[in-house]
Amino acid sequence: MTEPTADVPADSSRRSPLHERHAALGARFAPFGGWQMPLDYAGGGVIAEHTAVREAVGIFDVSHLGKARVAGPGAAAFVNSCLSNDLGRIGPGRAQYTLCCDEATGGVVDDIIAYLYGDEHVFLIPNAANTAEVVRRLRAAAPPEIVVENEHEAHAVLAVQGPRSAEVLAALGLPTGHGYMSFATAGFVPGAGTVDPAGRPAASGPAEPLAELVVCRTGYTGEHGYELVVPAAAATAVWDALLAAGEPYGIRPCGLGARDTLRTEMGYPLHGQDLSLEITPVQARSGWAVGWDKPAFWGRDALLAEKAAGPRRTLWGLEAVDRGIPRAGMRVYAGDRSVGEVTSGTFSPTRKLGIALALLDTAAGLAEGATVEVDVRGRRSPMRVVRPPFVKPSVK
């Protein structure tokens, strides 16, 4: 997810195809990567939305996320030679978290979910602000037979997350039984699986599905959940159907404020803060998303050298000992010595304390359980060094 970019005027941002639905629900909007997206909704706010996802089910519009298609003979092998993770570890119908790294430095241009359809077709979901750059780099490297298409505004993406998410999708006849990081395609028929006020099956809608959806067992919350890639023209119908089907299960529309607190509790990195052109996967503990044995990927030599030498700084978790709430950019101290900086910080609605991700200097020799201090608006707040996640995941 891309952090709100307050320097981008809201009236110049792109809008989701669901913008009017959000406005009707009392959304408070903020710019995210050049898109005007819901931060939270009237009648609850971030904490209520966060809690709904942890305890029941929430629905997010994340249509600002990028979409790009790489197709042609050898498309999968080409993508595998560029991006960090190894597509050879998965097969068609699976998705994979991967990184687009800079060839010279190994810094992270973006983190991406890759959907592998087959040898000649890979669908990518980058972050909103980085889509054009990822597409540019892939196009510059692609041979003539491979086409890289930017489909950013052709699709909406809806995330249905929480312990009751499968029940919501099943009520609409959508697939739910596939495994974590796998995807299935399904036709969406308005009214399918619903009943009228008398308990009779509702009309099944048109003979042909309104749209074909891609239902992937992914998410950014740490809960069991799904992300639906939907044709933009069908987004409103699918959103309305999901909200109606989810009403018996306590579904709540959720903004990107709750998405940020949920991902921080899981220790999931945010590009632009915990990953960036200046923060490599070795520093961010994202080496698990690197195919170290692959013969080629962007940034390979730089990352292998950094891994062998050891990074100069490493991403850790911090838990507040007092009531301090850490925020991105705050300095971290061990005694009188500055030893790092908070990259992401928030109040954890689940744990009821301040939590953070922070890059700490390797030379400081800090280990799990150590106590540091964070400068919270001029006051030193003690915090414990921990390994995320901050809450137990149930994503799988």
C-alpha positions as CSV (number, residue, x, y, z in Angstrom):
1,M,0.0,0.0,0.0
2,T,1.1,3.5,-0.6
3,E,1.0,5.9,2.3
4,P,-1.2,9.0,2.0
5,T,0.5,11.7,0.1
6,A,-0.8,14.9,1.6
7,D,1.2,17.0,-0.9
8,V,-1.1,15.8,-3.7
9,P,-4.3,17.9,-3.9
10,A,-7.4,15.8,-3.6
11,D,-9.1,17.5,-6.5
12,S,-6.3,16.5,-8.9
13,S,-6.2,12.8,-7.8
14,R,-7.6,9.9,-9.8
15,R,-10.8,8.4,-8.4
16,S,-11.8,4.8,-7.9
17,P,-14.9,3.6,-9.8
18,L,-16.5,3.3,-6.4
19,H,-15.9,6.9,-5.4
20,E,-19.6,7.8,-5.2
21,R,-20.4,4.7,-3.1
22,H,-17.7,5.8,-0.6
23,A,-19.0,9.3,-0.5
24,A,-22.5,8.0,0.2
25,L,-21.1,6.0,3.1
26,G,-19.5,9.1,4.7
27,A,-16.0,8.3,3.7
28,R,-13.2,10.7,4.7
29,F,-10.9,10.8,1.7
30,A,-7.1,11.3,1.4
31,P,-4.7,11.1,-1.5
32,F,-2.9,7.7,-1.8
33,G,-0.3,7.5,-4.5
34,G,-2.2,10.0,-6.7
35,W,-5.6,8.5,-6.0
36,Q,-8.3,9.9,-3.8
37,M,-9.2,7.0,-1.6
38,P,-11.2,6.4,1.6
39,L,-9.2,6.9,4.8
40,D,-12.1,5.8,7.0
41,Y,-15.9,6.0,7.2
42,A,-18.4,7.8,9.3
43,G,-19.9,5.9,12.2
44,G,-16.8,4.1,13.4
45,G,-13.4,5.2,12.2
46,V,-10.1,3.4,12.0
47,I,-10.4,1.4,15.3
48,A,-13.9,0.0,14.6
49,E,-12.9,-0.9,11.0
50,H,-9.7,-2.5,12.2
51,T,-11.6,-4.5,14.9
52,A,-14.2,-5.7,12.3
53,V,-11.4,-7.3,10.2
54,R,-9.8,-9.0,13.2
55,E,-13.1,-10.3,14.6
56,A,-15.6,-10.6,11.6
57,V,-15.1,-9.2,8.1
58,G,-14.2,-6.0,6.4
59,I,-14.2,-4.9,2.8
60,F,-11.6,-2.5,1.3
61,D,-11.5,-0.8,-2.0
62,V,-7.9,-0.9,-3.1
63,S,-8.4,-0.1,-6.7
64,H,-5.6,2.4,-6.5
65,L,-3.2,-0.5,-6.7
66,G,-1.5,-0.9,-10.0
67,K,-2.3,-3.6,-12.6
68,A,0.1,-4.7,-15.4
69,R,0.0,-7.6,-17.8
70,V,3.1,-9.3,-19.3
71,A,2.3,-11.6,-22.2
72,G,4.0,-13.4,-25.0
73,P,6.3,-16.3,-25.6
74,G,8.5,-16.8,-22.6
75,A,6.8,-14.1,-20.5
76,A,7.1,-15.9,-17.2
77,A,10.8,-16.6,-17.8
78,F,11.3,-12.9,-18.7
79,V,9.6,-11.7,-15.5
80,N,11.6,-14.2,-13.5
81,S,14.8,-12.8,-14.9
82,C,13.8,-9.3,-13.7
83,L,12.0,-9.6,-10.4
84,S,13.5,-11.0,-7.2
85,N,11.5,-14.0,-6.2
86,D,11.6,-17.3,-8.1
87,L,8.5,-18.0,-10.2
88,G,9.9,-21.5,-10.6
89,R,8.8,-22.2,-7.0
90,I,5.2,-21.9,-8.0
91,G,2.9,-23.1,-10.8
92,P,0.0,-21.7,-12.8
93,G,-2.9,-20.5,-10.6
94,R,-0.5,-19.4,-7.9
95,A,0.5,-15.9,-6.8
96,Q,3.8,-14.8,-5.4
97,Y,5.2,-11.8,-3.4
98,T,8.2,-10.4,-5.2
99,L,10.3,-7.3,-5.5
100,C,11.4,-5.0,-8.4
101,C,14.9,-4.0,-7.4
102,D,17.3,-1.5,-8.9
103,E,20.0,-3.2,-10.9
104,A,22.9,-1.1,-9.6
105,T,22.1,-0.7,-5.9
106,G,19.6,-3.5,-5.0
107,G,17.2,-0.9,-3.6
108,V,13.5,-1.6,-3.9
109,V,11.7,0.1,-6.8
110,D,8.5,-1.6,-5.6
111,D,7.0,-4.7,-4.0
112,I,4.6,-6.6,-6.2
113,I,2.1,-9.5,-6.2
114,A,2.7,-11.6,-9.4
115,Y,-0.2,-13.9,-10.6
116,L,1.2,-16.7,-12.7
117,Y,-1.2,-17.8,-15.4
118,G,1.3,-19.8,-17.4
119,D,4.5,-19.6,-19.4
120,E,3.1,-16.8,-21.6
121,H,1.1,-14.8,-19.1
122,V,1.9,-13.0,-15.8
123,F,-0.4,-10.4,-14.2
124,L,1.3,-8.0,-11.8
125,I,-0.1,-5.8,-9.0
126,P,2.4,-3.1,-8.0
127,N,1.7,-0.1,-5.8
128,A,-0.2,2.8,-7.1
129,A,2.6,5.4,-7.2
130,N,5.1,3.0,-8.7
131,T,3.1,1.3,-11.5
132,A,4.4,3.5,-14.3
133,E,8.0,3.0,-13.3
134,V,7.7,-0.8,-13.0
135,V,6.1,-0.9,-16.4
136,R,8.7,1.4,-17.9
137,R,11.6,-0.8,-16.6
138,L,9.9,-4.0,-17.8
139,R,9.2,-2.6,-21.2
140,A,12.8,-1.3,-21.6
141,A,14.1,-4.9,-20.9
142,A,11.5,-6.9,-22.8
143,P,12.3,-8.6,-26.1
144,P,10.0,-7.7,-29.1
145,E,7.8,-10.7,-28.7
146,I,6.8,-9.8,-25.1
147,V,4.2,-7.1,-24.5
148,V,4.0,-5.2,-21.2
149,E,0.6,-3.5,-20.8
150,N,-0.3,-0.9,-18.1
151,E,-3.9,-1.8,-17.1
152,H,-4.0,0.4,-14.0
153,E,-7.5,1.8,-14.6
154,A,-9.1,-1.2,-16.4
155,H,-9.7,-3.1,-13.1
156,A,-10.9,-2.5,-9.6
157,V,-9.5,-4.5,-6.7
158,L,-11.6,-5.3,-3.6
159,A,-10.2,-6.9,-0.5
160,V,-12.5,-9.0,1.7
161,Q,-10.6,-9.8,4.9
162,G,-11.4,-11.4,8.2
163,P,-12.4,-14.7,9.8
164,R,-15.9,-14.6,8.1
165,S,-14.6,-13.6,4.7
166,A,-15.1,-17.0,3.1
167,E,-18.8,-17.1,4.2
168,V,-19.4,-13.8,2.5
169,L,-17.9,-14.9,-0.8
170,A,-19.6,-18.3,-0.6
171,A,-23.0,-16.5,-0.2
172,L,-22.4,-15.1,-3.7
173,G,-21.3,-18.4,-5.2
174,L,-17.7,-17.3,-5.4
175,P,-14.8,-19.8,-4.9
176,T,-13.3,-19.9,-1.4
177,G,-11.6,-23.3,-1.0
178,H,-8.3,-22.6,-2.8
179,G,-5.1,-22.3,-0.8
180,Y,-3.2,-19.4,0.4
181,M,-1.5,-17.4,-2.5
182,S,-3.5,-19.1,-5.1
183,F,-6.3,-17.7,-7.3
184,A,-9.4,-18.8,-9.2
185,T,-11.6,-17.2,-11.8
186,A,-15.3,-17.1,-11.5
187,G,-18.3,-15.5,-13.2
188,F,-20.2,-13.0,-11.1
189,V,-24.0,-13.2,-11.4
190,P,-25.9,-10.5,-9.5
191,G,-28.3,-12.0,-7.1
192,A,-26.7,-15.4,-7.0
193,G,-26.8,-17.0,-3.6
194,T,-29.2,-14.4,-2.1
195,V,-32.8,-14.7,-0.9
196,D,-35.7,-12.3,-0.9
197,P,-37.4,-11.1,2.4
198,A,-39.6,-14.2,2.4
199,G,-36.6,-16.5,2.3
200,R,-37.1,-17.6,-1.3
201,P,-34.0,-17.6,-3.7
202,A,-33.7,-14.3,-5.4
203,A,-33.6,-13.9,-9.2
204,S,-30.3,-15.3,-10.5
205,G,-29.8,-12.3,-12.7
206,P,-28.8,-12.5,-16.4
207,A,-28.2,-15.8,-18.1
208,E,-24.6,-14.8,-18.6
209,P,-22.4,-13.6,-15.8
210,L,-22.0,-9.9,-15.6
211,A,-18.2,-10.1,-15.3
212,E,-15.4,-12.6,-14.7
213,L,-13.6,-12.0,-11.4
214,V,-10.2,-13.2,-10.2
215,V,-10.4,-14.3,-6.6
216,C,-7.0,-14.6,-4.9
217,R,-6.3,-15.8,-1.4
218,T,-4.1,-12.9,-0.5
219,G,-4.4,-9.8,1.6
220,Y,-2.5,-7.2,3.7
221,T,-4.1,-7.7,7.1
222,G,-2.8,-11.0,8.5
223,E,-6.4,-12.4,8.5
224,H,-7.9,-15.1,6.3
225,G,-9.1,-13.2,3.3
226,Y,-9.4,-12.6,-0.5
227,E,-8.6,-10.0,-3.0
228,L,-10.9,-9.7,-6.0
229,V,-9.7,-8.3,-9.3
230,V,-12.8,-6.9,-11.0
231,P,-13.4,-5.2,-14.3
232,A,-13.8,-1.5,-13.5
233,A,-17.3,-1.4,-15.1
234,A,-18.6,-4.1,-12.8
235,A,-17.0,-2.7,-9.6
236,T,-20.2,-1.1,-8.2
237,A,-22.3,-4.2,-8.7
238,V,-19.7,-6.4,-7.0
239,W,-19.2,-4.0,-4.1
240,D,-23.0,-3.7,-3.5
241,A,-23.4,-7.5,-3.6
242,L,-20.5,-8.1,-1.2
243,L,-21.9,-5.6,1.3
244,A,-25.4,-7.1,1.1
245,A,-24.1,-10.7,1.4
246,G,-21.9,-9.7,4.3
247,E,-24.5,-8.0,6.4
248,P,-25.4,-11.2,8.4
249,Y,-21.7,-11.6,9.2
250,G,-21.0,-8.1,10.4
251,I,-19.2,-6.8,7.3
252,R,-18.0,-3.2,7.5
253,P,-16.5,-1.0,4.8
254,C,-12.9,-0.2,5.8
255,G,-10.6,2.6,4.7
256,L,-6.9,2.6,4.1
257,G,-6.3,3.9,7.6
258,A,-7.3,0.5,9.1
259,R,-5.4,-1.3,6.4
260,D,-2.3,0.5,7.6
261,T,-2.8,-0.4,11.3
262,L,-3.6,-4.0,10.3
263,R,-0.5,-4.4,8.2
264,T,1.7,-2.8,10.8
265,E,0.5,-5.2,13.5
266,M,1.7,-8.0,11.1
267,G,5.0,-6.3,10.4
268,Y,4.2,-6.2,6.7
269,P,6.4,-3.6,5.0
270,L,5.1,-0.4,3.3
271,H,7.0,0.7,0.2
272,G,8.3,4.2,0.6
273,Q,8.8,3.7,4.3
274,D,10.0,0.1,5.2
275,L,11.2,-0.6,1.7
276,S,12.5,1.9,-0.8
277,L,15.3,2.6,-3.3
278,E,17.4,3.4,-0.2
279,I,16.2,0.3,1.8
280,T,17.2,-3.0,0.3
281,P,15.5,-6.4,0.9
282,V,18.5,-7.5,3.0
283,Q,18.1,-4.5,5.3
284,A,14.3,-5.0,5.5
285,R,14.5,-8.8,6.3
286,S,12.7,-9.5,3.0
287,G,15.4,-11.9,1.7
288,W,12.8,-14.6,1.8
289,A,11.3,-12.9,-1.3
290,V,14.6,-13.2,-3.2
291,G,15.5,-16.2,-5.3
292,W,19.2,-16.2,-4.3
293,D,20.0,-19.2,-6.5
294,K,18.6,-17.7,-9.7
295,P,21.2,-16.9,-12.3
296,A,19.7,-13.4,-12.9
297,F,17.4,-10.8,-11.4
298,W,17.7,-7.0,-11.1
299,G,20.1,-6.1,-8.3
300,R,21.4,-9.6,-7.9
301,D,25.1,-8.7,-7.6
302,A,24.6,-5.8,-5.2
303,L,22.3,-7.9,-3.0
304,L,24.6,-10.9,-2.9
305,A,27.5,-8.6,-1.9
306,E,25.4,-6.9,0.9
307,K,24.2,-10.3,2.2
308,A,27.7,-11.6,2.3
309,A,29.1,-8.5,4.1
310,G,26.1,-8.1,6.4
311,P,23.7,-5.0,6.2
312,R,24.7,-1.8,8.0
313,R,21.2,-1.6,9.4
314,T,18.3,-4.0,9.9
315,L,14.5,-3.7,10.3
316,W,13.2,-4.6,13.8
317,G,9.9,-4.2,15.6
318,L,9.5,-2.0,18.6
319,E,6.8,-2.3,21.3
320,A,6.1,0.7,23.6
321,V,6.7,0.1,27.3
322,D,4.8,3.3,28.3
323,R,2.0,5.2,26.5
324,G,4.2,6.5,23.7
325,I,3.0,6.2,20.1
326,P,5.9,6.0,17.7
327,R,5.6,7.5,14.2
328,A,7.6,7.3,11.0
329,G,10.7,9.5,11.1
330,M,11.2,9.5,14.9
331,R,14.8,8.9,16.0
332,V,15.7,5.8,18.1
333,Y,18.3,6.0,20.9
334,A,20.4,3.6,22.9
335,G,21.5,5.8,25.8
336,D,22.8,9.1,24.3
337,R,23.6,7.5,20.9
338,S,21.2,7.7,17.9
339,V,20.9,4.1,16.6
340,G,18.2,4.3,14.0
341,E,14.9,5.6,12.9
342,V,11.2,4.5,13.0
343,T,10.0,3.7,9.5
344,S,6.4,2.9,10.4
345,G,4.6,3.5,13.7
346,T,1.1,3.5,15.0
347,F,-1.2,2.6,18.0
348,S,-2.1,-1.1,17.8
349,P,-5.9,-1.4,18.3
350,T,-5.4,-5.2,19.1
351,R,-2.6,-4.9,21.6
352,K,-3.6,-1.4,23.0
353,L,0.0,-0.1,22.8
354,G,2.3,1.7,20.5
355,I,4.2,-0.4,17.9
356,A,6.7,0.4,15.2
357,L,9.1,-0.9,12.6
358,A,12.5,0.7,12.8
359,L,15.8,0.5,10.9
360,L,18.5,0.0,13.6
361,D,22.2,0.3,13.1
362,T,23.9,-3.1,13.0
363,A,26.9,-1.6,14.8
364,A,24.8,-0.8,17.8
365,G,24.7,-4.6,18.6
366,L,21.0,-4.5,19.6
367,A,19.2,-7.8,19.9
368,E,15.7,-9.0,20.6
369,G,14.6,-8.0,24.1
370,A,16.8,-4.9,24.2
371,T,15.3,-1.6,25.4
372,V,15.7,1.5,23.4
373,E,14.2,5.0,23.5
374,V,12.2,6.7,20.8
375,D,12.0,10.5,20.7
376,V,8.3,11.0,20.7
377,R,7.8,14.8,20.2
378,G,10.7,15.7,22.4
379,R,10.1,13.0,25.1
380,R,12.1,9.8,25.3
381,S,9.7,6.9,25.3
382,P,11.1,3.4,26.2
383,M,10.5,0.6,23.8
384,R,11.4,-3.0,23.6
385,V,13.1,-4.5,20.5
386,V,11.0,-7.4,19.1
387,R,10.6,-9.5,16.0
388,P,7.2,-8.9,14.3
389,P,4.5,-9.9,13.9
390,F,2.9,-8.1,16.9
391,V,-0.2,-10.2,16.7
392,K,-0.6,-13.9,15.8
393,P,-1.5,-14.2,12.1
394,S,-4.4,-16.3,10.9
395,V,-3.9,-15.6,7.2
396,K,-3.4,-19.2,6.2
